[in-house]
Amino acid sequence: MRRLLRIHGELKAYGIDTRRSIDATVLRSLIQAREFDVVREFMRDKPHLRDLAVPAPKEPFGSGVTGRDGDRLARAMF
C-alpha cells in the first residue's frame, strides 16, 4: 500500500489530475486491504471523495474475538 501511495504522490507532484479514476482506484485498494485509517487520511484533502462512506471493519466472529483467537476459531471451523 505504501508503494501505491508513493506512486499517487508522484503523479500529483507531476501535476497529473487524479480525480477522475486514479483516486477512486487507490481508495478501493486501501479499503480492500482494510487500511481504514489510511483511507480516512487519504480522503481528507479530496472533497470529490467525501460522499463515499468508509466501511466499518467487520469481525467474522464478533467484536469479542480478535487476533489469534479469531484465527484459531477460523481454522477449527474449516
VMD Tcl script that builds the backbone (N, CA, C; Angstrom):
set m [mol new atoms 234]
animate dup $m
set s [atomselect $m all]
$s set {name element resname resid chain x y z} {
  {N N MET 1 A 0.806 -1.186 0.000}
  {CA C MET 1 A 0.000 0.000 0.000}
  {C C MET 1 A 0.853 1.256 0.000}
  {N N ARG 2 A 1.964 1.206 0.711}
  {CA C ARG 2 A 2.844 2.385 0.741}
  {C C ARG 2 A 3.342 2.724 -0.657}
  {N N ARG 3 A 3.624 1.688 -1.423}
  {CA C ARG 3 A 4.099 1.907 -2.787}
  {C C ARG 3 A 3.020 2.587 -3.640}
  {N N LEU 4 A 1.790 2.136 -3.492}
  {CA C LEU 4 A 0.679 2.729 -4.218}
  {C C LEU 4 A 0.515 4.202 -3.850}
  {N N LEU 5 A 0.645 4.514 -2.557}
  {CA C LEU 5 A 0.523 5.897 -2.119}
  {C C LEU 5 A 1.689 6.751 -2.622}
  {N N ARG 6 A 2.887 6.177 -2.694}
  {CA C ARG 6 A 4.038 6.921 -3.248}
  {C C ARG 6 A 3.835 7.223 -4.721}
  {N N ILE 7 A 3.317 6.242 -5.458}
  {CA C ILE 7 A 3.040 6.450 -6.884}
  {C C ILE 7 A 1.998 7.553 -7.052}
  {N N HIS 8 A 0.958 7.505 -6.243}
  {CA C HIS 8 A -0.076 8.538 -6.293}
  {C C HIS 8 A 0.544 9.907 -6.013}
  {N N GLY 9 A 1.410 9.985 -5.026}
  {CA C GLY 9 A 2.088 11.237 -4.690}
  {C C GLY 9 A 2.940 11.760 -5.836}
  {N N GLU 10 A 3.620 10.844 -6.529}
  {CA C GLU 10 A 4.438 11.251 -7.681}
  {C C GLU 10 A 3.568 11.797 -8.810}
  {N N LEU 11 A 2.442 11.156 -9.062}
  {CA C LEU 11 A 1.531 11.652 -10.096}
  {C C LEU 11 A 1.072 13.068 -9.763}
  {N N LYS 12 A 0.716 13.301 -8.500}
  {CA C LYS 12 A 0.299 14.631 -8.073}
  {C C LYS 12 A 1.447 15.630 -8.212}
  {N N ALA 13 A 2.670 15.197 -7.878}
  {CA C ALA 13 A 3.834 16.082 -7.980}
  {C C ALA 13 A 4.092 16.515 -9.421}
  {N N TYR 14 A 3.772 15.653 -10.367}
  {CA C TYR 14 A 3.923 15.994 -11.777}
  {C C TYR 14 A 2.720 16.776 -12.314}
  {N N GLY 15 A 1.766 17.055 -11.455}
  {CA C GLY 15 A 0.612 17.850 -11.855}
  {C C GLY 15 A -0.467 17.078 -12.592}
  {N N ILE 16 A -0.443 15.762 -12.468}
  {CA C ILE 16 A -1.447 14.936 -13.131}
  {C C ILE 16 A -2.726 14.939 -12.308}
  {N N ASP 17 A -3.839 15.231 -12.964}
  {CA C ASP 17 A -5.136 15.259 -12.289}
  {C C ASP 17 A -5.577 13.821 -12.010}
  {N N THR 18 A -5.678 13.485 -10.741}
  {CA C THR 18 A -6.007 12.108 -10.351}
  {C C THR 18 A -7.462 11.942 -9.947}
  {N N ARG 19 A -8.263 12.997 -10.075}
  {CA C ARG 19 A -9.636 12.958 -9.552}
  {C C ARG 19 A -10.553 12.003 -10.294}
  {N N ARG 20 A -10.356 11.788 -11.561}
  {CA C ARG 20 A -11.338 11.003 -12.326}
  {C C ARG 20 A -11.316 9.522 -12.010}
  {N N SER 21 A -10.178 8.887 -12.039}
  {CA C SER 21 A -10.177 7.437 -11.805}
  {C C SER 21 A -9.099 6.983 -10.840}
  {N N ILE 22 A -7.970 7.653 -10.834}
  {CA C ILE 22 A -6.851 7.176 -10.018}
  {C C ILE 22 A -7.190 7.252 -8.533}
  {N N ASP 23 A -7.785 8.354 -8.091}
  {CA C ASP 23 A -8.142 8.470 -6.676}
  {C C ASP 23 A -9.087 7.353 -6.250}
  {N N ALA 24 A -10.080 7.069 -7.062}
  {CA C ALA 24 A -11.041 6.011 -6.731}
  {C C ALA 24 A -10.372 4.641 -6.704}
  {N N THR 25 A -9.427 4.404 -7.607}
  {CA C THR 25 A -8.702 3.134 -7.632}
  {C C THR 25 A -7.869 2.960 -6.370}
  {N N VAL 26 A -7.165 4.018 -5.981}
  {CA C VAL 26 A -6.358 3.968 -4.753}
  {C C VAL 26 A -7.269 3.740 -3.552}
  {N N LEU 27 A -8.381 4.453 -3.519}
  {CA C LEU 27 A -9.321 4.310 -2.413}
  {C C LEU 27 A -9.844 2.880 -2.297}
  {N N ARG 28 A -10.268 2.293 -3.406}
  {CA C ARG 28 A -10.757 0.902 -3.385}
  {C C ARG 28 A -9.672 -0.063 -2.922}
  {N N SER 29 A -8.445 0.149 -3.369}
  {CA C SER 29 A -7.338 -0.728 -2.970}
  {C C SER 29 A -7.082 -0.634 -1.475}
  {N N LEU 30 A -7.124 0.570 -0.928}
  {CA C LEU 30 A -6.921 0.742 0.510}
  {C C LEU 30 A -8.045 0.094 1.308}
  {N N ILE 31 A -9.274 0.215 0.817}
  {CA C ILE 31 A -10.403 -0.408 1.514}
  {C C ILE 31 A -10.281 -1.930 1.471}
  {N N GLN 32 A -9.911 -2.478 0.319}
  {CA C GLN 32 A -9.750 -3.935 0.208}
  {C C GLN 32 A -8.650 -4.447 1.123}
  {N N ALA 33 A -7.634 -3.611 1.351}
  {CA C ALA 33 A -6.539 -4.002 2.245}
  {C C ALA 33 A -6.879 -3.728 3.709}
  {N N ARG 34 A -8.090 -3.225 3.944}
  {CA C ARG 34 A -8.569 -2.920 5.300}
  {C C ARG 34 A -7.701 -1.883 6.004}
  {N N GLU 35 A -7.171 -0.929 5.249}
  {CA C GLU 35 A -6.363 0.161 5.794}
  {C C GLU 35 A -7.275 1.364 6.035}
  {N N PHE 36 A -8.226 1.219 6.952}
  {CA C PHE 36 A -9.265 2.219 7.125}
  {C C PHE 36 A -8.741 3.556 7.637}
  {N N ASP 37 A -7.735 3.542 8.503}
  {CA C ASP 37 A -7.158 4.801 8.977}
  {C C ASP 37 A -6.477 5.538 7.829}
  {N N VAL 38 A -5.786 4.795 6.975}
  {CA C VAL 38 A -5.119 5.387 5.818}
  {C C VAL 38 A -6.170 5.919 4.844}
  {N N VAL 39 A -7.275 5.199 4.707}
  {CA C VAL 39 A -8.360 5.639 3.820}
  {C C VAL 39 A -8.876 7.002 4.270}
  {N N ARG 40 A -9.131 7.134 5.556}
  {CA C ARG 40 A -9.657 8.407 6.063}
  {C C ARG 40 A -8.661 9.542 5.829}
  {N N GLU 41 A -7.392 9.271 6.037}
  {CA C GLU 41 A -6.356 10.278 5.800}
  {C C GLU 41 A -6.270 10.620 4.311}
  {N N PHE 42 A -6.341 9.611 3.452}
  {CA C PHE 42 A -6.283 9.814 2.002}
  {C C PHE 42 A -7.448 10.687 1.531}
  {N N MET 43 A -8.618 10.476 2.118}
  {CA C MET 43 A -9.817 11.202 1.697}
  {C C MET 43 A -9.863 12.633 2.246}
  {N N ARG 44 A -9.064 12.918 3.249}
  {CA C ARG 44 A -9.140 14.199 3.957}
  {C C ARG 44 A -9.048 15.412 3.031}
  {N N ASP 45 A -8.138 15.414 2.077}
  {CA C ASP 45 A -7.957 16.582 1.208}
  {C C ASP 45 A -8.532 16.368 -0.196}
  {N N LYS 46 A -9.493 15.464 -0.296}
  {CA C LYS 46 A -10.112 15.173 -1.589}
  {C C LYS 46 A -11.627 15.321 -1.479}
  {N N PRO 47 A -12.116 16.545 -1.648}
  {CA C PRO 47 A -13.559 16.774 -1.473}
  {C C PRO 47 A -14.429 15.951 -2.426}
  {N N HIS 48 A -13.895 15.558 -3.565}
  {CA C HIS 48 A -14.694 14.760 -4.509}
  {C C HIS 48 A -14.926 13.337 -4.014}
  {N N LEU 49 A -14.226 12.916 -2.966}
  {CA C LEU 49 A -14.415 11.579 -2.398}
  {C C LEU 49 A -15.217 11.596 -1.096}
  {N N ARG 50 A -15.543 12.761 -0.607}
  {CA C ARG 50 A -16.176 12.866 0.711}
  {C C ARG 50 A -17.551 12.220 0.795}
  {N N ASP 51 A -18.227 12.054 -0.323}
  {CA C ASP 51 A -19.554 11.424 -0.295}
  {C C ASP 51 A -19.478 9.906 -0.141}
  {N N LEU 52 A -18.298 9.349 -0.329}
  {CA C LEU 52 A -18.135 7.895 -0.211}
  {C C LEU 52 A -17.984 7.519 1.255}
  {N N ALA 53 A -18.647 6.480 1.653}
  {CA C ALA 53 A -18.578 6.015 3.042}
  {C C ALA 53 A -17.455 5.003 3.199}
  {N N VAL 54 A -16.726 5.136 4.275}
  {CA C VAL 54 A -15.685 4.164 4.611}
  {C C VAL 54 A -16.346 3.084 5.452}
  {N N PRO 55 A -16.272 1.836 5.011}
  {CA C PRO 55 A -16.943 0.779 5.777}
  {C C PRO 55 A -16.285 0.559 7.130}
  {N N ALA 56 A -17.079 0.183 8.084}
  {CA C ALA 56 A -16.545 -0.181 9.397}
  {C C ALA 56 A -15.982 -1.592 9.285}
  {N N PRO 57 A -14.856 -1.849 9.917}
  {CA C PRO 57 A -14.310 -3.212 9.849}
  {C C PRO 57 A -15.270 -4.216 10.474}
  {N N LYS 58 A -15.449 -5.342 9.824}
  {CA C LYS 58 A -16.335 -6.383 10.338}
  {C C LYS 58 A -15.489 -7.554 10.819}
  {N N GLU 59 A -15.765 -7.972 12.009}
  {CA C GLU 59 A -15.082 -9.140 12.553}
  {C C GLU 59 A -15.993 -10.340 12.329}
  {N N PRO 60 A -15.506 -11.384 11.655}
  {CA C PRO 60 A -16.372 -12.514 11.311}
  {C C PRO 60 A -16.934 -13.254 12.517}
  {N N PHE 61 A -16.301 -13.145 13.671}
  {CA C PHE 61 A -16.760 -13.888 14.845}
  {C C PHE 61 A -17.234 -12.951 15.949}
  {N N GLY 62 A -17.510 -11.706 15.622}
  {CA C GLY 62 A -17.968 -10.742 16.615}
  {C C GLY 62 A -16.818 -9.954 17.211}
  {N N SER 63 A -17.147 -8.900 17.907}
  {CA C SER 63 A -16.121 -7.996 18.428}
  {C C SER 63 A -15.338 -8.593 19.588}
  {N N GLY 64 A -15.851 -9.634 20.229}
  {CA C GLY 64 A -15.156 -10.228 21.364}
  {C C GLY 64 A -14.028 -11.158 20.976}
  {N N VAL 65 A -13.951 -11.550 19.717}
  {CA C VAL 65 A -12.922 -12.481 19.259}
  {C C VAL 65 A -11.979 -11.722 18.337}
  {N N THR 66 A -10.734 -11.577 18.757}
  {CA C THR 66 A -9.777 -10.810 17.950}
  {C C THR 66 A -8.462 -11.560 17.821}
  {N N GLY 67 A -7.668 -11.116 16.868}
  {CA C GLY 67 A -6.309 -11.626 16.713}
  {C C GLY 67 A -6.219 -13.124 16.554}
  {N N ARG 68 A -5.351 -13.714 17.336}
  {CA C ARG 68 A -5.088 -15.150 17.221}
  {C C ARG 68 A -6.302 -15.995 17.580}
  {N N ASP 69 A -7.145 -15.496 18.467}
  {CA C ASP 69 A -8.362 -16.240 18.807}
  {C C ASP 69 A -9.219 -16.429 17.567}
  {N N GLY 70 A -9.372 -15.368 16.785}
  {CA C GLY 70 A -10.160 -15.460 15.555}
  {C C GLY 70 A -9.536 -16.402 14.550}
  {N N ASP 71 A -8.204 -16.368 14.427}
  {CA C ASP 71 A -7.510 -17.282 13.515}
  {C C ASP 71 A -7.713 -18.730 13.937}
  {N N ARG 72 A -7.591 -18.993 15.218}
  {CA C ARG 72 A -7.745 -20.352 15.742}
  {C C ARG 72 A -9.175 -20.840 15.524}
  {N N LEU 73 A -10.126 -19.962 15.761}
  {CA C LEU 73 A -11.535 -20.310 15.581}
  {C C LEU 73 A -11.828 -20.595 14.099}
  {N N ALA 74 A -11.257 -19.791 13.207}
  {CA C ALA 74 A -11.475 -19.986 11.776}
  {C C ALA 74 A -10.903 -21.329 11.332}
  {N N ARG 75 A -9.717 -21.680 11.807}
  {CA C ARG 75 A -9.111 -22.971 11.445}
  {C C ARG 75 A -9.961 -24.135 11.938}
  {N N ALA 76 A -10.531 -23.981 13.129}
  {CA C ALA 76 A -11.343 -25.051 13.707}
  {C C ALA 76 A -12.625 -25.269 12.910}
  {N N MET 77 A -13.125 -24.200 12.283}
  {CA C MET 77 A -14.383 -24.315 11.538}
  {C C MET 77 A -14.190 -24.994 10.202}
  {N N PHE 78 A -12.999 -24.926 9.632}
  {CA C PHE 78 A -12.792 -25.445 8.273}
  {C C PHE 78 A -11.896 -26.607 8.271}
}
mol reanalyze $m
mol bondsrecalc $m
mol representation Tube
mol addrep $m
